[in-house]
Amino acid sequence: MTQSFKERRAALIALGLDLTPEMVAGTVSLTAPDIDPAIYDAVAVTKDLSYGAHERHVLDVYAPVAASGAERPVLVYVHGGGFVRGAKDSDQTPYFKNIGSWAVQQGWVAVAINYRLAPEFAYPSGAEDVAAAMTWVIDHIGEYGGDATKVFLCGQSAGSMHVADYVVGHGGYGPHGRALAGAAIVSCLYDVGRATRKDMHLAYWGADVSAWPERGTLGGLIDTDLPLLCTVSEFDEPEFQDHATQFAAEWHARKGGFAPLHLLYSQNHLTPVYAIGSPWDAFGPLLSRFIDANA
């Protein structure tokens, strides 16, 4: 660990809230060196398995080297990237090998997926790709020691919106029914009709902004009985905080009680997933308890 908590918090504040290239690079520099190399021990990674016809329809499976025979809960991770970029892994950074390997250390099997990108592939291609990946998981994850009846989806940013679309847009828990045991949604825009008209949003949700409101997931997530874990970060972009506030308010108005929403202290838009496997991890412990409680 290269910094004290106070020093790291100050460094995050200095990076600002906007997702500029400098902010992203600075966040990588803050988080990558502190990931514990032990999380990679005894992890077998099977890369670039095809789950569909497109070149982006590939996924990686993380499983224990020595299988115990017991079927394990399954974590399926959907990366962010503003709908137009991003990947399941990288040669330049530990992301998202850190998540898959950490998941194995928790006693699970993990899957990290790529999906088709905008503007070539627009709404609802993300949810469609999550559905296709789920089909692959249900059909094949038992070969890697996973339990196809205990699958948890987790997405961050654009990935969280694809996860949310999958949960609410395919009837109940998706086209595969109750195979999905829970969903973790990290920094999501829930009310698409209120989203800013950024180029990346136009690329995915379309130039006809009058159609955007029906593409939101706010009401569907409140109505579902699927276990949810939702987070927003203290240093998230203001738009994500705004949508999280609306989600909590509407949840309370409709259902009573507080939404399944956590504010991640001293985290920015990226660190909930970038810091997994490090001493700065705030999201991983929540996710571990969530899966253990619902598997």
N, C-alpha and C positions, 0 to 999 in steps of 0.2 A: 504494500500500500504506500503510494508515493506522497500522499497529502493527508493532512488532517481533514476532518469533516468540515470544519469552518473554512479552511482554505479551498476545499473543493466547492462548497456552496458559493463562495465569492467568485470563483472561476466560472461557475455556471451563470451567475448573475451577469458577469462581464460579457459573456457570449451573447446575451440578449435573447429575445423570444422568437425573432423572425428566423425562418429556415433558410438562411443564406448559405452559400457554399462555405463561407468562413465559419459559420456557426456549426455546420455539420462536421467539418474537419476538426474544429476545436473540441467537439463532443467526442469524436473518435479518439483524439489524443488524450482526453481525460479518462476515458473508460477502458480502452483496449489494454493498456499496460497492466491493469490491475485484475484482469480475469485470471482466475486460479488455473494453472495448467493441469491440475489434478482432475478437473472436470472431464478431460479428454481420455482419462485412463479407462481401459477395458471397454471402450466404445467401438462398435463395428458400424461403419458408415457405408451404405450402399447407395451410390450416387446415380442420378439422372435416369431413374426408372420412368418409363413412359406411361402416362395415364390418359392420353388422348392423341389426336392426329396432328396438332400444331407443334412446332419446335419448342414452344414455351410450355407445353404440357408435359413437364418433367418434375419429378420429386425425388428427394433424398430421404432415406430411412435410417434412423439412429436406433440401435439396439445393443443390448449387452453382448460382449464377446462370448461369455459363457452363459448360455440360456439355462434358466432354472427349471423350465418345464411349466411354470405357472404363467398364465396369461396376464399381461400387464395392461393397465390403462394406457390410452393412446393420446398423445398431444399432437394436433395438426396445426402447424404455424403458417400464417399467411402474412407475408411481408408488406411493408408500406412502400411509398415512393410516389405519392401524388397521382396515382393511376397511370403514369406515363414512364416510370422507370422502376428500378429495384430488382432484387433477385434473392433467391433462397440461400445463397452463399457467395463468398468472395475470396479471391486469392490475395487481396490486399488487406483485408480486415478479418477479425474473428467472427463476423456476423454473417450468417446466423448459426454457424457451427456451435457457438456458445450455448444457444438455446437447446438445440438437439442433444448435445452432449450432457448439459446440465439435467435435462429431462431424464436421461438414462440413469443418472446418479440418484434421481428421486424414486427410481423403481418403475419407470414407465418406458414405453417405446415412443419415439417421436418421428414425425414426418414434417418436412419443410417443402413447400411447393412454390414453383413458379406459376404464373398465369399470364394470359395475353394482356397486352398493354394498349392504352389509348394513345393517339386518336384512331388507330386502325381498328381497334376493337372497343366499342363503347358499351354503355349500360344496356343490358345487365350481364355482360360477358364475365365479369368477375364472379358473380354468384353462380353462373353456369359452370365456370371452371372449378370453383369450390365443390359444386355438386359432382362433377366428374372425378375430382380427386377423392371425394368421399366414397364414390362407387369403388374406386381402386382400393381404398383402405378397407372397406368392408369385405371385399373379395380376397384380399391378399395379406392383410396385416397379420393374420394368424401364422403365416409362414415365418414371421420375424418375432414371434412371441407376444404379439399384441392381442388384446381382447376387442373384437369388432363391435361389441355391445357397450363399450365404455370409451367412446371417442369424444374428446374435447377439442373444440376449435378455439384458436386464439389468433387474433389479428391486431395489427397496430396501424393506426392512421388509415390510409386507403385500404389496407388489408382488413382493418376492423369494419370498414363499411361493406366490404365484400362478405365478411362473416355475417354481419347484421342482415344484409340483403338475403343471404342464404337462409338464415333462421326464419325470417318473416315472409319471404317471397315464394316459398315452395310448399306451403301448407304445413303448419305445425313446426316440426323440427327439421324440415327439409324433405326431399322426395324419398328418403330412406326411413322415415318415421323415427322411432325411438332409439335408433342407433346412436344418435347424438345425445350425450349425457350432460353437456353443458357448453357454454360459450363465454370466452373472456374477450372483452372489447376494450382496447387501449386507445384512447384519444380518438373519438369518433365524432363525425358530424351527423347528427340524428335527423335534423329537420332540413332536408335538402332544399326545400323552397326558400329557406332563409340563408343559404350558403352564399358566400361572396362569388362574384362572377369572374373568378380567376381563369386563366387560360386552361389550366389543368382540369378544372371543374367543367368548363365548357367542352373540353375534349372528351370527357367521359359521360357526363350527364346530357350533353347535347346543346346545340345553339338555341333551341326552343325552350327558353327558361320557363314558359308557362306550363311545361310538362314536369318541371322539377318537383313541385310539391308532392305529387303522387309517388315519387321515387324515394321519399323519406322512410325511415324505419322507426320513428319515435313511437307511434301508436302501436305498431306490431310488437315491438319489444316490451312495451308495458303490458300488452295483452297476453303474451306467451307465458306458459308455466315452466318453460325451460329454465333451469338454473343459470343465472347470469353473474358475471363478475365484470364490472365496468370501472374504468379508471380515467382520471384526468390529472395532469401534472401541475404542480405549483408554478412552474415556469413554461407551461404550454403556451402556444399562440393564443391570443385572446379569443379567437373564434371558437376554438375547441372548448375553452372554459365557458363561453356563452352557451354553447349547445349542451354541455354537461349540466349547467345550472337549469336550463329549460327542462332537460330530462328529469332531473330530481324534482322540480316543481310539479311537472305534470304527473309524474309517478305518484307523488303524495296526494295530489288533487283527486286522482282517479282511484287509487288503491289504498291510500292511507299509509302511514309509516314512511320511512326513508328508502330511497332507491338503493339498489345494490351497487353503489357508486363510491369509489375511494379516491380521495385527494392524495396524490403521492408527493410527500414533502421533499423539497430539495431535489426535484427531478425536472427535466425539461421534456420536450416532445419525444426525444430519441432515447433518453437514458433508461426508461423502464425496460426496454429490450436490450439495449447496448450494455447495460451494467449487469445483466444476469450472469452469474458465475463469479462476480466480484464482491468485495466487501461493501460496495455501495448499492447493492441490489435491494430495491424497495418493492418491486413487483413480484419477484420470484417467490418469496415467502407467502404472499397472498394467493398466488396461483397454486402453490403446493397445497395449502390448506383447502382451497376450493375444490381441487381435484380429489384430494383424500376424502372430503366430506360427501362427494357426489358420485364417486366411482362405485 
